[in-house]
Amino acid sequence: FRPDVILLDIMMPETDGAEVAAQIEADPELQSTPIIFLTALLTKPETKSGLRIEGHRSLAKPIDIPELIDRIEETLLRAL
């Protein structure tokens, strides 16, 4: 199974999203899978302006579902 996109929280109890993203990028089967970070560390204006975390697109929490869908669609189009 290879997902089309991975939604990844930047802050997790045992690790952080940057560490998980590094593991994903080191996996030959997943390294080309786009990642979107979900974070409470940035504001919505910052993420809408294109600010990236570890080179990946991001969305500020709380997540707005239409914005999430738009970001997934944009990410998938760029991955083609």
Residue frames as a rotation matrix with the C-alpha (Angstrom) as fourth column:
PHE 1
0.578 0.816 0.000 0.00
0.816 -0.578 0.000 0.00
0.000 0.000 -1.000 0.00
ARG 2
-0.683 -0.730 -0.003 1.31
0.729 -0.683 0.040 3.43
-0.032 0.025 0.999 -0.97
PRO 3
0.226 0.807 -0.546 -0.78
0.696 -0.526 -0.490 6.45
-0.682 -0.269 -0.680 0.03
ASP 4
0.370 -0.014 0.929 -1.23
0.810 -0.485 -0.330 9.33
0.455 0.874 -0.168 -2.41
VAL 5
-0.027 -0.346 0.938 -0.57
-0.282 -0.897 -0.339 11.88
0.959 -0.274 -0.073 0.35
ILE 6
-0.183 -0.092 -0.979 0.32
0.838 0.506 -0.204 11.71
0.514 -0.858 -0.016 4.05
LEU 7
0.473 0.346 0.810 -1.23
-0.218 -0.845 0.488 14.02
0.854 -0.407 -0.325 6.65
LEU 8
-0.001 -0.644 -0.765 1.20
0.754 0.502 -0.423 14.29
0.657 -0.578 0.485 9.54
ASP 9
0.954 0.297 0.028 0.87
0.187 -0.668 0.721 16.15
0.233 -0.683 -0.693 12.83
ILE 10
0.228 -0.926 0.302 4.04
-0.225 -0.352 -0.909 18.04
0.947 0.139 -0.289 13.72
MET 11
-0.493 -0.360 0.792 3.64
-0.830 -0.076 -0.552 17.43
0.259 -0.930 -0.262 17.48
MET 12
0.393 0.551 -0.736 3.08
-0.251 0.835 0.490 13.87
0.885 -0.008 0.466 18.73
PRO 13
0.915 0.075 0.397 3.47
-0.402 0.060 0.914 12.28
0.045 -0.995 0.085 22.17
GLU 14
0.719 -0.626 0.303 6.46
0.351 0.702 0.620 10.00
-0.600 -0.339 0.724 21.48
THR 15
-0.354 -0.803 0.480 8.13
0.857 -0.072 0.511 11.76
-0.375 0.592 0.713 18.57
ASP 16
-0.086 0.387 -0.918 7.64
-0.188 -0.911 -0.367 14.72
-0.978 0.141 0.151 16.26
GLY 17
0.811 0.567 0.144 6.42
0.045 0.185 -0.982 15.02
-0.584 0.803 0.124 12.72
ALA 18
0.504 -0.699 -0.508 9.83
-0.864 -0.403 -0.302 16.04
0.007 0.591 -0.807 11.38
GLU 19
-0.474 -0.684 0.554 11.32
-0.696 0.677 0.240 12.77
-0.539 -0.272 -0.797 12.63
VAL 20
0.109 0.605 0.789 8.50
0.192 0.766 -0.613 10.72
-0.975 0.218 -0.033 11.11
ALA 21
0.892 0.197 -0.407 8.84
-0.311 -0.386 -0.869 12.66
-0.328 0.901 -0.283 7.84
ALA 22
-0.005 -0.973 -0.230 12.56
-0.989 -0.029 0.144 11.83
-0.147 0.228 -0.963 7.77
GLN 23
-0.485 -0.102 0.868 11.73
-0.214 0.977 -0.005 8.14
-0.848 -0.188 -0.496 8.21
ILE 24
0.589 0.758 0.279 9.17
0.180 0.214 -0.960 8.35
-0.788 0.616 -0.011 5.39
GLU 25
0.753 -0.336 -0.566 11.69
-0.646 -0.540 -0.539 10.10
-0.125 0.772 -0.624 3.12
ALA 26
-0.334 -0.922 0.194 14.26
-0.874 0.380 0.302 7.37
-0.352 -0.069 -0.933 3.86
ASP 27
-0.109 0.399 0.910 11.85
0.066 0.917 -0.394 4.64
-0.992 0.017 -0.127 2.78
PRO 28
-0.931 -0.355 -0.082 12.29
-0.054 -0.088 0.995 3.98
-0.360 0.931 0.063 -0.97
GLU 29
-0.566 0.780 0.266 8.62
0.797 0.436 0.417 3.03
0.210 0.448 -0.869 -1.33
LEU 30
0.422 0.802 -0.423 7.33
0.890 -0.454 0.029 6.19
-0.169 -0.389 -0.906 0.38
GLN 31
-0.381 -0.723 -0.576 9.97
0.675 -0.643 0.361 8.83
-0.631 -0.251 0.734 -0.29
SER 32
-0.937 0.048 0.345 8.08
0.246 -0.613 0.751 10.40
0.248 0.789 0.562 -3.19
THR 33
-0.020 0.979 -0.201 4.80
0.910 0.100 0.401 10.56
0.413 -0.175 -0.894 -1.25
PRO 34
-0.337 -0.081 0.938 3.83
-0.031 -0.995 -0.097 14.17
0.941 -0.062 0.333 -0.53
ILE 35
-0.383 0.159 -0.910 3.45
0.911 0.226 -0.344 15.13
0.152 -0.961 -0.231 3.13
ILE 36
0.024 0.416 0.909 1.18
-0.022 -0.909 0.417 17.83
0.999 -0.030 -0.013 4.54
PHE 37
-0.806 -0.341 -0.484 1.97
0.474 0.117 -0.873 18.85
0.354 -0.933 0.067 8.11
LEU 38
0.417 0.886 0.204 -0.87
0.354 -0.364 0.862 19.72
0.837 -0.287 -0.465 10.49
THR 39
-0.519 -0.765 -0.380 0.24
0.706 -0.134 -0.695 22.11
0.481 -0.630 0.610 13.20
ALA 40
0.720 0.631 -0.290 -0.83
0.680 -0.557 0.476 24.36
0.139 -0.540 -0.830 16.02
LEU 41
-0.017 -0.859 -0.512 2.59
0.794 -0.323 0.515 26.05
-0.608 -0.398 0.687 15.84
LEU 42
-0.941 -0.264 0.214 1.72
0.339 -0.676 0.654 28.26
-0.028 0.688 0.725 12.86
THR 43
-0.350 0.846 -0.403 -1.20
-0.206 -0.489 -0.848 30.57
-0.914 -0.214 0.345 12.20
LYS 44
0.393 0.594 0.702 -3.63
0.608 0.405 -0.683 30.18
-0.690 0.695 -0.202 9.32
PRO 45
0.913 -0.083 -0.398 -2.19
-0.314 -0.766 -0.560 33.27
-0.259 0.637 -0.726 7.55
GLU 46
-0.046 -0.998 0.040 1.30
-0.788 0.061 0.612 31.77
-0.613 -0.003 -0.790 7.79
THR 47
-0.403 -0.100 0.910 0.26
0.232 0.950 0.207 28.45
-0.885 0.294 -0.360 6.26
LYS 48
0.666 0.694 0.272 -1.90
0.475 -0.114 -0.873 30.16
-0.575 0.711 -0.405 3.61
SER 49
0.676 -0.474 -0.564 1.10
-0.619 -0.781 -0.084 32.26
-0.401 0.406 -0.821 2.59
GLY 50
0.768 -0.344 -0.541 2.93
-0.249 0.617 -0.746 29.06
0.591 0.707 0.388 1.72
LEU 51
0.038 -0.761 0.647 5.16
-0.995 -0.092 -0.049 28.81
0.096 -0.642 -0.761 4.78
ARG 52
0.480 0.060 -0.875 6.59
-0.284 0.954 -0.090 25.29
0.830 0.292 0.475 4.87
ILE 53
0.553 -0.342 0.760 7.81
-0.741 0.216 0.636 23.00
-0.381 -0.915 -0.134 7.62
GLU 54
-0.134 -0.707 0.694 10.87
-0.116 0.707 0.698 20.90
-0.984 0.013 -0.176 6.73
GLY 55
-0.895 -0.275 -0.351 10.11
-0.334 -0.109 0.936 21.74
-0.296 0.955 0.006 3.09
HIS 56
-0.709 0.697 0.106 6.55
0.687 0.650 0.324 20.40
0.157 0.303 -0.940 3.26
ARG 57
-0.399 0.693 0.600 3.26
-0.177 -0.701 0.691 22.23
0.900 0.170 0.402 2.92
SER 58
-0.912 0.065 -0.406 1.34
0.408 0.271 -0.872 22.77
0.053 -0.960 -0.273 6.13
LEU 59
-0.027 0.935 0.354 -2.09
0.183 -0.343 0.921 23.53
0.983 0.090 -0.162 7.55
ALA 60
-0.824 -0.213 0.525 -2.81
-0.411 -0.413 -0.813 25.32
0.390 -0.885 0.253 10.82
LYS 61
-0.473 0.678 -0.564 -5.09
0.779 0.620 0.092 23.78
0.411 -0.396 -0.821 13.41
PRO 62
-0.111 0.605 0.789 -7.99
-0.030 0.791 -0.611 23.81
-0.993 -0.092 -0.069 13.85
ILE 63
-0.905 -0.295 0.307 -8.35
0.236 0.253 0.938 22.34
-0.354 0.921 -0.160 10.39
ASP 64
-0.076 0.845 -0.529 -10.95
-0.675 -0.434 -0.596 23.80
-0.733 0.312 0.604 8.04
ILE 65
0.063 0.117 0.991 -12.26
0.289 0.948 -0.131 20.85
-0.955 0.294 0.026 5.98
PRO 66
0.945 0.265 0.195 -12.71
0.252 -0.202 -0.947 22.75
-0.211 0.943 -0.257 2.67
GLU 67
0.568 -0.811 -0.142 -9.17
-0.822 -0.569 -0.036 24.15
-0.052 0.137 -0.989 3.08
LEU 68
-0.111 -0.574 0.811 -7.86
-0.439 0.760 0.479 20.63
-0.892 -0.303 -0.336 3.80
ILE 69
0.494 0.369 0.787 -9.51
0.493 0.627 -0.603 19.30
-0.717 0.686 0.128 0.65
ASP 70
0.981 -0.153 -0.115 -8.07
-0.188 -0.656 -0.731 22.19
0.037 0.739 -0.672 -1.41
ARG 71
0.255 -0.954 0.156 -4.57
-0.908 -0.181 0.377 21.60
-0.332 -0.238 -0.913 0.01
ILE 72
-0.023 -0.203 0.979 -4.76
-0.001 0.979 0.203 17.86
-1.000 0.004 -0.023 -0.73
GLU 73
0.789 0.376 0.487 -5.91
0.468 0.146 -0.871 18.54
-0.398 0.915 -0.061 -4.30
GLU 74
0.823 -0.540 -0.176 -3.13
-0.565 -0.750 -0.344 21.13
0.053 0.383 -0.922 -4.83
THR 75
0.023 -0.854 0.519 -0.54
-0.755 0.325 0.569 18.75
-0.655 -0.405 -0.638 -3.42
LEU 76
0.177 0.105 0.979 -1.69
0.309 0.938 -0.157 15.87
-0.934 0.331 0.133 -5.60
LEU 77
0.974 0.182 0.134 -1.66
0.187 -0.315 -0.931 18.04
-0.127 0.931 -0.341 -8.73
ARG 78
0.550 -0.833 -0.063 1.92
-0.834 -0.551 -0.001 19.14
-0.034 0.053 -0.998 -8.00
ALA 79
-0.030 -0.561 0.827 2.96
-0.482 0.733 0.479 15.52
-0.875 -0.385 -0.293 -7.48
LEU 80
0.806 0.428 0.408 1.93
0.116 0.562 -0.819 14.52
-0.580 0.708 0.403 -11.02
